[in-house]
Amino acid sequence: MSTATVERPARGKGKVRASDRARAENSLGQKLVAPAIFVMLLVTAFPMLRAIYLSVFNYTLTAPDDREFVGLGNYITALTDPLFWRDTGVTVLYMLVTVSVELVIGFVFAMVMHRVIFARGVIRTSILIPYGIITVVSGFAWQFAFSYQNGFVNGWLPGISEQFNWFGETTPAVIAIMVSEIWKTTPFMSLLLLAGLAQVSEDMIEAAKVDGASWTQRLFKVILPNMQAAIMVAVLFRALDAYRIFDNIFVMTNGASGTESISFLTYRQTIEQFQLGMGSALSVLLFLSVLLIAWLIVKLFRVDLAAARQEG
């Protein structure tokens, strides 16, 4: 009885110390990010509130005096329009395919950059070069590559006619845009995963080797579980960026052949057709979609950041 009485307070004290440390770290983190949050709110608050305000009006830039309050009319029109849902489906497809492929290839690149001994700087720089190229430039380069008139992709792929037009139909056009997106942003994914690999303890890997674990077992039982926080951050950043895809579509197809995304639909309504009310409503829906995706990814991974920091 006396032994149990002594052990319980000891555990309680341990929990109090851990709680105090976590509370202190949270307080410090809030103080460090407060200036950045303030500046971001200062810059973004007005445009966001302005977009919400305009979204409840039937407002055309060519007739600014004929502004008509329609409430949720613009949202209802968008949500009941098949074009909106078609573009949403295309956007989700872009996001799922590109992020999945980038995660696999990026992890391979990260392993290479992490394990390579000779010419490490040259290899890392070579892998990261595509990410340093401006998106519009890479889009034009891939548009040229997939061109049936003077591109080289048709000549390299077996079973593809040299006169095959990649941008004439939806499926090949979407594939071409995905390839350009994957090529451009995979280095970013590999960079984030490389940071996660650096946090995996080599002692744990060596201990798994001693226990007779194969490379596959070490990968799925040791490396990936300890990289879960880094993987979540990488997937979160890339998924949100991929869902807002615009540049490559604008350069390569201009939204033709069923390649239009939600961002491009918003651009058409706002810039090309001067429908500021509908464009603002689409912008708000896009923003809410991004928040939903971020919430789903965080819930899916369920990363315990305290455990990831090995706080016991």
C-alpha positions in Angstrom: 0.0 0.0 0.0 2.8 2.4 0.9 4.6 1.6 -2.3 1.6 2.3 -4.4 1.0 5.6 -2.5 4.6 6.7 -3.3 4.3 5.7 -7.0 1.1 7.6 -7.8 2.4 11.0 -6.9 5.6 10.4 -8.8 3.6 9.7 -11.9 1.4 12.7 -11.2 4.5 14.9 -10.9 5.8 13.6 -14.2 2.6 14.5 -15.9 2.7 18.0 -14.4 6.2 18.6 -15.6 5.3 17.5 -19.1 2.2 19.6 -19.0 4.1 22.7 -17.9 6.7 22.2 -20.6 4.0 21.8 -23.3 2.2 24.9 -21.9 5.4 26.9 -22.0 6.1 25.8 -25.6 2.6 26.6 -26.7 2.9 30.1 -25.1 6.3 30.7 -26.8 5.0 29.5 -30.1 2.0 31.8 -30.0 4.2 34.8 -29.2 6.5 33.9 -32.1 3.8 33.5 -34.7 1.6 36.4 -33.5 3.4 39.1 -35.6 3.2 37.0 -38.7 -0.5 36.3 -38.1 -1.2 40.0 -37.5 0.5 40.9 -40.8 -1.3 38.2 -42.7 -4.6 39.2 -41.3 -3.9 42.9 -42.1 -3.1 42.0 -45.7 -5.8 39.4 -46.4 -8.7 40.4 -44.2 -9.9 43.2 -46.4 -9.8 41.2 -49.7 -11.6 38.3 -48.0 -14.3 40.4 -46.5 -14.7 42.3 -49.7 -15.1 39.0 -51.7 -17.8 37.8 -49.2 -19.5 41.2 -49.5 -19.5 41.2 -53.4 -20.6 37.5 -53.5 -24.1 38.5 -52.3 -24.7 40.9 -55.2 -25.4 40.4 -58.8 -22.6 42.7 -59.8 -21.1 43.2 -63.3 -18.1 45.4 -63.8 -19.5 46.7 -67.1 -22.6 48.0 -65.2 -21.3 49.0 -61.8 -24.4 51.1 -61.0 -26.8 48.2 -61.5 -25.7 46.3 -58.4 -28.5 44.0 -57.1 -28.6 42.2 -53.8 -29.3 38.5 -54.3 -28.2 37.0 -51.0 -27.1 33.4 -51.5 -28.3 33.5 -55.1 -24.8 33.3 -56.6 -23.9 30.4 -54.3 -27.1 28.5 -55.3 -26.4 29.2 -59.0 -22.8 27.9 -58.7 -23.7 24.8 -56.6 -26.6 23.8 -59.0 -24.5 24.3 -62.1 -23.1 21.0 -63.7 -20.1 23.0 -64.9 -19.1 23.8 -61.3 -19.2 20.2 -60.3 -17.4 19.0 -63.4 -14.6 21.5 -62.7 -14.6 20.4 -59.1 -14.1 16.8 -60.2 -11.3 17.7 -62.5 -9.6 19.7 -59.7 -9.9 16.9 -57.2 -8.5 14.5 -59.9 -5.5 16.9 -60.4 -4.9 17.0 -56.6 -5.2 13.2 -55.9 -3.1 12.0 -58.8 -0.3 14.6 -58.6 0.1 14.5 -54.9 0.1 10.7 -54.8 2.7 10.4 -57.6 4.8 13.2 -56.1 4.7 11.6 -52.7 6.2 8.3 -54.0 8.8 9.9 -56.3 9.6 12.6 -53.8 10.3 9.9 -51.2 12.6 8.1 -53.5 14.5 11.4 -54.3 14.6 12.1 -50.5 16.1 8.7 -49.8 18.7 9.3 -52.5 19.6 12.7 -51.2 19.8 11.4 -47.7 21.9 8.3 -48.4 24.2 9.5 -51.1 27.8 10.1 -50.0 29.6 11.3 -53.1 28.7 14.5 -54.9 25.8 15.1 -52.4 25.6 18.8 -53.2 25.5 18.3 -57.0 22.8 15.6 -56.7 20.6 17.6 -54.4 21.0 20.7 -56.6 20.1 18.7 -59.7 17.0 17.3 -58.1 15.8 20.7 -57.0 16.4 22.5 -60.3 12.8 22.0 -61.6 11.3 23.7 -58.6 13.4 26.8 -59.2 11.9 27.3 -62.7 9.0 29.7 -63.0 5.7 27.8 -63.4 4.8 29.7 -66.6 8.1 28.9 -68.2 7.8 25.2 -67.3 4.3 25.2 -68.6 5.4 26.6 -72.0 8.2 24.0 -72.1 5.8 21.1 -71.6 3.3 22.5 -74.0 6.1 22.5 -76.6 7.1 18.9 -75.5 3.6 17.5 -76.0 3.0 19.4 -79.3 2.3 17.0 -82.2 3.9 19.5 -84.6 7.3 20.0 -83.1 7.3 18.2 -79.7 9.4 15.2 -78.8 7.0 13.2 -76.5 5.2 11.5 -79.3 8.5 10.3 -80.8 9.7 8.9 -77.5 6.6 7.0 -76.5 6.1 3.7 -78.2 2.7 3.1 -79.7 1.9 6.8 -80.0 1.4 8.3 -83.4 3.7 11.3 -84.1 0.5 13.2 -85.1 -1.3 12.5 -81.9 -2.8 15.7 -80.4 -2.5 15.6 -76.6 -4.6 18.7 -76.2 -7.5 17.6 -78.4 -9.3 15.5 -75.9 -9.9 15.7 -72.1 -8.0 12.6 -70.9 -4.6 13.2 -72.7 -4.8 16.9 -72.0 -5.3 16.3 -68.3 -2.4 13.8 -68.3 -0.1 16.3 -70.0 -1.0 19.0 -67.4 -0.4 16.5 -64.6 3.0 15.5 -66.0 4.0 19.2 -66.1 2.8 19.7 -62.5 4.5 16.6 -61.2 7.8 17.5 -62.8 7.7 21.0 -61.4 6.7 20.3 -57.8 8.1 16.9 -56.9 11.4 18.5 -55.7 9.4 20.5 -53.2 7.9 17.3 -51.9 11.3 15.6 -51.7 12.7 18.6 -49.8 10.1 18.3 -47.1 10.4 14.5 -46.9 14.2 14.9 -46.7 13.7 17.0 -43.6 11.6 14.2 -42.1 14.2 11.6 -43.0 16.8 13.5 -41.1 14.7 13.1 -37.9 14.6 9.3 -38.1 17.0 7.8 -35.6 19.8 5.8 -37.2 20.0 3.8 -34.0 16.4 2.5 -34.5 17.2 1.5 -38.0 20.4 -0.3 -36.9 18.5 -2.0 -34.1 15.9 -3.2 -36.7 18.7 -4.6 -38.8 20.1 -6.5 -35.9 16.7 -8.0 -35.2 16.7 -9.3 -38.7 14.1 -6.9 -40.2 14.2 -6.7 -44.0 14.4 -3.4 -45.9 10.7 -3.4 -46.5 10.0 -4.1 -42.8 12.4 -1.3 -41.8 10.6 1.1 -44.2 7.1 0.4 -43.0 7.8 -0.3 -39.4 10.5 2.2 -38.6 11.1 4.9 -41.2 7.6 5.8 -42.3 6.0 5.8 -38.8 8.7 8.2 -37.6 8.2 10.4 -40.6 4.4 10.7 -40.2 4.6 14.4 -39.2 6.8 15.4 -42.1 4.6 13.4 -44.5 1.5 15.1 -43.2 3.1 18.6 -43.7 4.3 17.6 -47.2 0.9 16.2 -48.3 -1.0 19.2 -46.7 1.1 21.8 -48.5 1.0 20.1 -51.9 -2.6 19.1 -51.7 -3.7 22.7 -51.0 -1.4 24.0 -53.8 -2.6 21.4 -56.3 -6.2 22.1 -55.6 -5.6 25.7 -56.6 -3.9 24.8 -59.8 -4.1 27.5 -62.4 -0.8 28.4 -64.2 -0.2 25.2 -66.1 -3.8 25.1 -67.2 -3.7 28.7 -68.4 -0.5 28.2 -70.3 -1.0 24.7 -71.8 -4.8 24.6 -72.7 -6.4 27.8 -71.5 -9.0 25.7 -69.9 -10.1 24.0 -73.2 -10.8 20.3 -73.7 -12.4 19.9 -70.2 -9.2 20.8 -68.3 -10.7 23.7 -66.4 -10.2 23.8 -62.7 -12.2 25.7 -60.0 -9.5 28.4 -60.0 -9.7 28.8 -63.7 -13.5 28.9 -63.6 -13.2 31.7 -61.1 -10.8 33.5 -63.4 -13.2 33.2 -66.3 -16.1 34.6 -64.4 -14.2 37.5 -62.8 -11.6 38.6 -65.4 -13.1 37.5 -68.7 -16.8 37.9 -68.1 -16.5 40.7 -65.5 -19.0 38.9 -63.2 -17.6 40.1 -59.9 -20.5 38.8 -57.9 -20.3 35.3 -59.2 -16.6 35.3 -59.3 -16.5 36.4 -55.6 -18.9 33.6 -54.7 -16.7 31.1 -56.5 -13.7 32.5 -54.7 -15.4 32.0 -51.3 -16.4 28.4 -52.3 -12.8 27.7 -53.3 -11.6 29.1 -50.0 -14.0 26.9 -48.0 -13.0 23.9 -50.1 -9.3 24.5 -49.2 -10.2 24.7 -45.5 -12.2 21.4 -45.7 -9.3 19.7 -47.5 -6.8 20.9 -44.8 -9.1 19.7 -42.0 -9.6 16.3 -43.7 -5.8 15.8 -44.1 -5.1 16.7 -40.5 -7.8 14.4 -39.3 -6.6 11.6 -41.6 -3.1 11.6 -40.4 -3.9 12.2 -36.7 -0.3 13.2 -36.0 0.6 13.6 -32.3 3.1 16.4 -32.5 4.2 15.9 -28.9 5.0 12.2 -29.6 6.7 13.2 -32.8 9.0 15.5 -30.7 9.5 12.5 -28.4 8.2 14.3 -25.3 7.1 11.1 -23.7 
